[in-house]
Each structure stands twice: as C-alpha cells, then as structure tokens.
C-alpha cells in the first residue's frame, strides 16, 4: 500500500508561490514516537539548538508538526546511493521520510539510470551536469534550482554541500526555508588549487549568512562554525548500518579468508591518506594481505602514486572501485583491521560502516575520527605508527575482536538512522513553518 492510500484526500492545489495556512489540518501524520531517551540522543543535537530564532516570537504549536510535507533533497549525485556519504544520507533519510508519508524529491545526476523515477518511495528528478571537477556540483545544483522554481512547490529544501551556497538566494526566492549541510572542511583538500580553496571559504560564509539553518555531521565541524562565524548548527551525524554475523561466502571472489586480510576503502584523495596507509603497511611485518578498494575521477597524479607503491609488494592488492554493497559489507565485516585515513570530512560513512560491522579501526588521528571511535579506536599519524598498529593487529587478534565488538555497540547506541531521520524531520517541519531565521552575518570572527 502506498503512503498516500492511508491519508485523507488531497486538498485544493496551491498556486505557485502560495503557502499553506498553518491552521489548516491537512494530511496529518501519526504522532512521532517519543524521542528523548533513545539511544544516541546525547550525540544528536535537536532542532531547537539551531543558529536561529523563532520568527514572530509566538510560543504556540509548530504549524507543520504532524503534516505531510513536500521536501526536496538537492546537491548530491542522487540515489540509488553508490558514491559517498551525502548519497547514503539521502537514501537512508529520504526513504524514512517517505515511509512517514512525506513527499520526498531527490535531484539526481547521470549516475541514476535513465527512466528510473522512483526509489524506495522517493521521487527522482534526473538532470544534467557539466562533468568537470570544478563545475559538476554547482552546475547540477543550478539545474536543480531552476527545476524547483519552475515546476515544484516545496515546503522545505535540504541543500547538501556548502559549495552550492551561491544558489541559496534563488532557492529561497519563493519563501521556502533551506537548511544547508556544510559537509567537511572542503577548502583543506589538496585537490583544489588556490582559487578553489578561496571559493570554498567564500561559499562557507555565504551559507552561514543565507541559510535558514546549518547542518553539521560532527562535533568538530560544529565547533569550527562556532569559532569561525559565531554560528550554531543542527548537529546531525550519519547513521551506521549494523552487521551481525554476516556471511563470508563472497570473499573467495577476492581470494581472501575471514580475519586474514586488512582493508582500506576510500576515494583516492590526498586527505584520505591512502598512500600513507600503503607506506605504513609496507613498513610492517604483516603476513595478511592489504586490500585497497577505491578510485578517483579527478586525481590521476595521486592515483599513480598509489599504484607505484602497490607495485613494490605483492601483498598489496588494488581492487579498484567497488559498488557491490553485499561484497563491500563482507569486506568491512571480516577484515582483521580496517585502515581509515580520512582527515577533513567530518563523520565518515565508511568508518561508520566498519564499526557497525564490528571491525577494529586503525584511524588517522584527527578529532572527527576520535569522536566516532572513542576509547576503542587505534590511531596513527605517521607510517611508522601505522606499521606498529598493523603488527599489533596480527599479534593480538583477540584484542582487536573485542575492540570491534565494543565499537559495534557504540554504533548501535550513537549512530542510528532512525534517530537521524527524526532530526531531519524536525528540521523540515521548522523550515516549513517559517520558524527558522539565521542570525549569523557570515563574517569570520576566528582564525583558520
């Protein structure tokens, strides 16, 4: 049965630009389950802590609470998810919002198969993009914005990636509230030249100034915007899929056995330190092979360095890009260790998948990774430190299993997709009701 079939009939159509009367009790949804006290509630900061103030100062009920909303998710590659954290978040959150009766529209790029118009209850709009490193994201979001303005009537928009901030005034031109997911510290990535880094810093300031609300996926990211701009955020991390006793039958396709290999799963970018992972492994006395899963569309020079390192030792196996989630899950779940070198992206979905699978993580030592792993993480900053951790993993596998088990418990307590969807739903309700108004100016007040 579709979500619509259990709801009252549709009210009279609104004209473009109209807003619903907040007093009209149209298309009510069942009351959400109580959220305080749920596992993970301490990590996810609720919507009232946003960098905003209620418009009008009315202490009455939130106008759109319990009503079906039209919600647009803009700025990602789209779904089905097969690329990164944004796409995973859109799929996991979007399908849950659709299950609750909301009408969710996801704007997609060419990676979504032509003719596919619906996925897990979400409506898909496939639009073109300029396929270059510097223009792909912004050009697709510009096309999505034009489509929204010409053809859609949305109650709330979630814009992913601060790089899209120049389009915020257009998105808001019809009175629709927009929350911007700020992602990580993109301007720190080496793949961007001086002009690119300058653009990202400018876009951060635009997003702070023009968004109705900001979303951070990690405490470290939230603190950055507080320190730099005096701006608060809605702290909403990603969720972690939990894998309990997953099969291992497909590992033979890669010629490995359970707990007899180490794995790196990452996009080939300098800030993900894939080369450092290989250097550390090469300096270790490891007997188990290292599987390296990943690629990069715009990083030929860095990819060449990784290939050169791998060519020096037959224990290193470059698997390439892998989109088969079942096989990926088996790699996460049955590795002796997961080596994680990400450093600038906030809460990382790949790290969450590893701990949700109960695998011990050897992680690059930055605040984002310490936030996720807590006391059971093992951290490195140099190749020699990683080599020592890899040797430890092979010398004391029982200790790693215990760490992995505790990390899975941590994921189950702190990183639940249902809790994440609750926060996005609360945020969209506040956006739709016109309750959020930015108080930040976009002027930097701190050093970076």
CORTADA-V21680 format. One record per backbone hydrogen bond with DSSP energy under -1.0 kcal/mol. NH is the residue of the N-H (numbers start at 0). CO is the residue of the C=O. E is the energy in kcal/mol with one decimal. If there is no record, write none. Layout:
# CORTADA-V21680
nh = (NH;NH)
co = (CO;CO)
e = (E;E)
This chain:
# CORTADA-V21680
nh = (6;17;23;25;28;37;40;42;43;44;48;49;51;52;64;66;67;70;71;72;73;87;88;89;90;91;92;93;94;95;96;97;98;99;100;101;102;104;105;106;107;108;111;115;118;121;122;123;124;126;131;135;138;139;140;141;142;143;144;145;146;147;148;149;150;151;154;155;156;157;158;159;160;163;164;166;167;170;171;172;174;178;179;180;181;184;185;187;188;191;196;197;198;199;200;201;202;203;204;205;206;207;208;209;210;211;212;214;215;221;222;223;224;225;226;227;228;229;230;233;235;239;242;250;252;253;254;255;258;259;261;262;263;265;267;268;271;272;276;277;278;279;280;281;282;283;289;290;291;292;293;302;303;304;305;306;307;308;309;310;311;312;315;316;318;324;327;328;329;330;331;332;333;335;337;338;339;351;352;353;354;355;356;357;358;361;362;363;364;365;369;370;371;372;373;375;376;377;379;385;386;387;388;389;390;391;392;393;394;395;399;400;401;402;403;404;405;406;407;408;409;410;411;412;413;414;419;420;421;422;423;424;425;426;427;428;429;430;431;432;433;434;438;444)
co = (3;14;20;23;65;34;37;39;39;234;45;46;49;436;61;63;26;102;155;104;157;83;84;85;86;87;88;89;90;91;92;93;94;95;97;96;68;70;122;72;124;76;108;112;121;118;103;116;105;107;129;131;134;135;136;137;138;139;140;141;142;143;144;145;146;147;69;69;176;71;178;73;180;160;161;163;164;166;167;169;171;156;212;158;214;343;183;184;185;188;192;193;194;195;196;197;198;199;200;201;202;203;204;205;206;177;177;179;233;217;218;219;220;221;222;223;224;225;224;213;215;414;355;247;249;250;251;250;333;256;288;336;290;292;294;266;268;269;272;273;274;275;276;277;278;280;314;261;316;263;319;298;299;300;301;302;303;304;305;306;308;309;312;289;291;322;323;324;325;326;327;328;329;260;359;262;361;347;348;349;350;351;352;354;353;337;377;339;379;363;365;366;367;368;369;372;373;360;362;381;382;383;384;385;386;387;388;389;390;391;395;396;397;398;399;400;401;402;403;404;405;406;407;408;409;410;415;416;417;418;419;420;421;422;423;424;425;426;427;428;430;429;50;227)
e = (-1.7;-2.5;-2.3;-2.0;-5.9;-2.0;-2.1;-1.4;-1.5;-1.5;-1.7;-2.1;-2.1;-1.1;-1.3;-2.0;-2.0;-2.7;-2.2;-2.9;-2.5;-2.0;-2.6;-2.7;-2.3;-2.8;-2.9;-2.2;-1.9;-1.0;-2.5;-2.3;-2.2;-1.3;-1.7;-2.0;-2.8;-2.9;-3.0;-2.1;-3.0;-2.4;-1.8;-1.7;-2.3;-2.3;-2.9;-2.2;-2.4;-2.6;-2.2;-2.2;-2.7;-1.9;-2.3;-2.2;-2.0;-2.4;-2.6;-2.2;-2.1;-2.5;-2.5;-2.2;-2.7;-1.5;-2.9;-1.6;-2.1;-2.7;-2.9;-3.1;-2.2;-1.9;-2.1;-2.1;-2.3;-2.3;-2.2;-1.3;-2.1;-2.3;-2.4;-3.1;-2.4;-2.6;-1.7;-2.0;-1.9;-1.3;-2.6;-2.2;-2.3;-2.3;-2.0;-2.1;-2.9;-2.2;-1.6;-2.1;-2.7;-2.4;-2.1;-2.9;-2.1;-2.2;-1.1;-2.6;-2.3;-2.3;-2.8;-1.6;-1.8;-1.7;-2.8;-2.8;-1.7;-1.4;-2.0;-3.1;-2.7;-2.8;-2.5;-1.4;-1.5;-1.8;-1.3;-1.4;-3.8;-1.7;-2.8;-1.9;-2.7;-2.4;-2.2;-1.7;-2.2;-1.7;-1.9;-2.0;-2.4;-2.7;-2.2;-2.6;-1.5;-1.2;-1.9;-2.8;-2.8;-3.4;-1.1;-2.6;-2.2;-1.5;-2.0;-2.4;-2.1;-2.2;-2.5;-1.9;-1.3;-1.5;-1.6;-2.8;-2.7;-1.0;-2.5;-2.8;-1.6;-1.9;-2.7;-2.5;-1.8;-3.3;-2.3;-2.8;-3.0;-1.9;-2.3;-1.9;-2.2;-2.5;-1.2;-1.2;-2.1;-2.8;-3.0;-2.6;-2.3;-1.6;-2.1;-2.3;-1.5;-2.5;-2.5;-1.2;-1.3;-1.6;-2.0;-2.1;-2.5;-2.0;-1.7;-2.6;-2.3;-2.2;-2.5;-1.8;-1.8;-2.5;-1.4;-2.2;-2.1;-2.3;-2.8;-2.3;-2.2;-2.4;-2.0;-1.8;-2.0;-2.4;-2.4;-1.5;-2.5;-2.2;-2.1;-2.7;-1.9;-1.8;-2.1;-2.5;-2.6;-2.4;-2.6;-2.4;-2.1;-2.4;-2.8;-1.9;-1.4;-2.3;-1.3;-4.5)
